[in-house]
Amino acid sequence: MNDTTIKDPPLSARLRHRAGVVVDSLQRNPTMLFGLSVLLVMAFMSFIAPFLGLPSPMEQAPRNRLQPPSGEAFFGTDMYGRDLFSRVLHGGQVSMVVGLSVATLATAFGLAIGLVTGFMRRVDAILMRFMDALMSIPSILLAIALVSLWGSSVQNVILALTIPEIPRVVRLVRSVVLMLRDQLYVQAAIAAGTSTPRILIRHILPNTIPPLIVQATYICAQAVIFEAYLSFVGAGTPPEIPSWGNIMAEGRMFFFQTPSIILYPGAFLAITVFAINTFGDGLRDSLDPRMQRSV
Amino acid sequence: MIAYIIRRLLATIPIMALVAVFVFMLLHLSPTDPALIIAGDFATPEQVDEIRRQLGLTAPLYQQFLHWAGNLLQGDLGKSIYSGLPVTTLIGQRVEPTLMLTLCTMFIAITLAIPLGVIAAWKVGTWIDRTVMTLAVFGFSVPVFVIGYLLILGGSRKLGWFPVQGYTSILDDFGGFVSHITLPALALGAVYMALIARMTRATMLEVLNEDYVRTAYAKGLATRKVLVKHALKNAMVPISTTIGLGVALLIGGVVVTETVFAIPGLGRLTVDAVLRTDYPVIQGVILVFSLTYVLLNLLVDLSYVLFDPRIRY
């Protein structure tokens, strides 16, 4: 009998194929392209900010307090005379890091727990009650409580925003797993004696990826907003770090004199979240045609 | 039906018990010693020990939990570290503004968002649909406090139609209440409206493809009747689920909105407690909000009967 083992195509070919799919869907989906470009521009601006020769975001100049926008300071200055343009650009870094980390961590943990609970009945009952309880605490409140008790630092903000998101990811993954578990090819794999970890990784995991990526973009968008909420109520990023939430929180007292302290970081925040959401909507439409034109 | 309600109410008990365990563990799993947090940066070691003894933090963890949970069952949420007042009293004083703000927001959001979603689904693919959907994405993207400040800037400062901040009780002065609550309710409602409008549109699109909708049109029913009586009523179950789950967003938003508009509600209480690490208050607020959230969603489940007579409990 000749060798009939089915070989996967080489990795390079698979990657080229994947890349082709991405480029294709970007071309077919201008909204997604738009969202992605805006997002990349915002990320680029915030990470290149330290090299632009702008005034330091921390440098105080009490003489130039609360200046309106001008040629020297594009966005004006805050109550300590710090350059608002520089602060807003730098402030994006925290939002980008928090958004990306929360999305990655929440999907990773949620995926691991969801795969196991979906496939193992006994664990499922207990873990899901746990998740239900976690989900019945409104996520912002939980995050506020966590940061205020753990102390404010960027890591704690990331953790506090990740924990409430995990049960939602678990639910999503679990629903996909439950649906697939009864599919013929999975039953066949079980019958053929494939080990559970291999079934999970080889046959089930790939199917959870498309909805997970979409979910991750929404988690990312929400985390960016929630980071600002946390900083705004004083339970977020440490006040000495310029983040959009912190800049707005400090500007609260001076809003009527100098609305720009709140409006510029607010606009940057809104544009970033808008870009992430648009990108996510586009991704959903191209990854999951069945859901197209719905929610 | 009554048996079902009782069964569902009983089912919330283990959930709430787990929530209570989480809320208790919040403090005790924190990497820093709670006594140190409470004592502040300038306390001597003796003062910290004293606080630790007062709070019963020296007892084994399970005993502390049993003690705390026992008090909880008797409706005792402990005393505020800052003011020494019982947490239940503090919460009681602050409930009204938050409750009214949330109810007004829900009212405005639901009455605006559902029609918008229905129209968007009806006119799917047209500029009306695209406008509504773009607005919805904006609603998701602009943070509550930015909307709040923009409304203050426009509505109070430029136009002078609304007072800038503050709150008047509905019992004292109805006109004052309405003018104080409008802007915060609009600000808080933006995300919620976006959520409901998107869900309404999505479910309506599904329902509008059904045979009975075509039949309704074919037998010559007016468009409005088809949309409302045939389509919307069938779409209401997922929509009301979203309305219930979305309250979590409102609760989060309340904390920020009350800060922006200086409303003395539970949100302000939370923020003040956070600034003072007044953890019994934080725990109490979380418990109250979670319980409300769970019960509200139970109510939503029960409301399905109103929209779909096939559902029986």
Chai-1 contact restraints between the chains, C-beta under 6 A:
chainA,res_idxA,chainB,res_idxB,connection_type,confidence,min_distance_angstrom,max_distance_angstrom,comment,restraint_id
A,D132,B,I15,contact,1.0,0.0,6.0,A-B,restraint_1
A,A133,B,I15,contact,1.0,0.0,6.0,A-B,restraint_2
A,A133,B,L18,contact,1.0,0.0,6.0,A-B,restraint_3
A,A133,B,V19,contact,1.0,0.0,6.0,A-B,restraint_4
A,S136,B,I15,contact,1.0,0.0,6.0,A-B,restraint_5
A,S136,B,V19,contact,1.0,0.0,6.0,A-B,restraint_6
A,S136,B,S290,contact,1.0,0.0,6.0,A-B,restraint_7
A,S136,B,Y293,contact,1.0,0.0,6.0,A-B,restraint_8
A,S136,B,V294,contact,1.0,0.0,6.0,A-B,restraint_9
A,I137,B,V19,contact,1.0,0.0,6.0,A-B,restraint_10
A,I137,B,S290,contact,1.0,0.0,6.0,A-B,restraint_11
A,P138,B,A248,contact,1.0,0.0,6.0,A-B,restraint_12
A,P138,B,I251,contact,1.0,0.0,6.0,A-B,restraint_13
A,P138,B,G252,contact,1.0,0.0,6.0,A-B,restraint_14
A,P138,B,F289,contact,1.0,0.0,6.0,A-B,restraint_15
A,I140,B,G252,contact,1.0,0.0,6.0,A-B,restraint_16
A,L141,B,I286,contact,1.0,0.0,6.0,A-B,restraint_17
A,L141,B,F289,contact,1.0,0.0,6.0,A-B,restraint_18
A,I144,B,V274,contact,1.0,0.0,6.0,A-B,restraint_19
A,A145,B,L26,contact,1.0,0.0,6.0,A-B,restraint_20
A,A145,B,I282,contact,1.0,0.0,6.0,A-B,restraint_21
A,A145,B,I286,contact,1.0,0.0,6.0,A-B,restraint_22
A,S148,B,V274,contact,1.0,0.0,6.0,A-B,restraint_23
A,L149,B,S30,contact,1.0,0.0,6.0,A-B,restraint_24
A,W150,B,S30,contact,1.0,0.0,6.0,A-B,restraint_25
A,I225,B,P143,contact,1.0,0.0,6.0,A-B,restraint_26
A,A228,B,P143,contact,1.0,0.0,6.0,A-B,restraint_27
A,Y229,B,V256,contact,1.0,0.0,6.0,A-B,restraint_28
A,F232,B,F145,contact,1.0,0.0,6.0,A-B,restraint_29
A,F232,B,V256,contact,1.0,0.0,6.0,A-B,restraint_30
A,V233,B,V255,contact,1.0,0.0,6.0,A-B,restraint_31
A,V233,B,V271,contact,1.0,0.0,6.0,A-B,restraint_32
A,G234,B,L275,contact,1.0,0.0,6.0,A-B,restraint_33
A,A235,B,V274,contact,1.0,0.0,6.0,A-B,restraint_34
A,I262,B,Y149,contact,1.0,0.0,6.0,A-B,restraint_35
A,G266,B,V146,contact,1.0,0.0,6.0,A-B,restraint_36
A,A270,B,S141,contact,1.0,0.0,6.0,A-B,restraint_37
A,A270,B,V142,contact,1.0,0.0,6.0,A-B,restraint_38
A,V273,B,S141,contact,1.0,0.0,6.0,A-B,restraint_39
A,F274,B,S141,contact,1.0,0.0,6.0,A-B,restraint_40
A,N277,B,V137,contact,1.0,0.0,6.0,A-B,restraint_41
A,N277,B,F140,contact,1.0,0.0,6.0,A-B,restraint_42
A,N277,B,S141,contact,1.0,0.0,6.0,A-B,restraint_43
A,S294,B,A202,contact,1.0,0.0,6.0,A-B,restraint_44
A,V295,B,R198,contact,1.0,0.0,6.0,A-B,restraint_45
A,V295,B,A202,contact,1.0,0.0,6.0,A-B,restraint_46
